[in-house]
Amino acid sequence: DCTINSWAYSNSLVNYARIINKHVGSFNTDTGYALYADTSTKNLYLVMKPTGGSRMNLDSGISIDNIGWFNASVTKTSSSTIIYFNGIAKNSISTSAGNIDNSNSAFIGKYSDSGTFAPWDGNIGCIQYYNRALSAEEVLQNYNGLRGRFGV
């Protein structure tokens, strides 16, 4: 189980702009995850592949193109993954119990060391990792605790 919490601001969205990426290769075969802006919809999006599982896509339904600061959180348990926008759950999927961790480095604001694919054009205020899935109340508490800092 885990939670990823982030604060970000987008100036403009480029192809698959990454807020955070811990994946290299194909999501069809390689374990990992990415929180990013979908190219066509400009929506906040999560893609992940757990060990021994299949690729999973989770669309928040919220466009993050030029909206100012926003909070994005993802919680994953052995049975479900939920994506939150500004403290509110926006979508969920059933997930397998596999681990989404891998030996790759985690990159903030870019796909990899090269930084030439999927760069984040804007600011990332903070990224927080938790080794457990926060409750909906805790996600909202985190959002409310920092929203003033980001003028939301």
Disulfide bonds with the S-S distance in Angstrom:
none
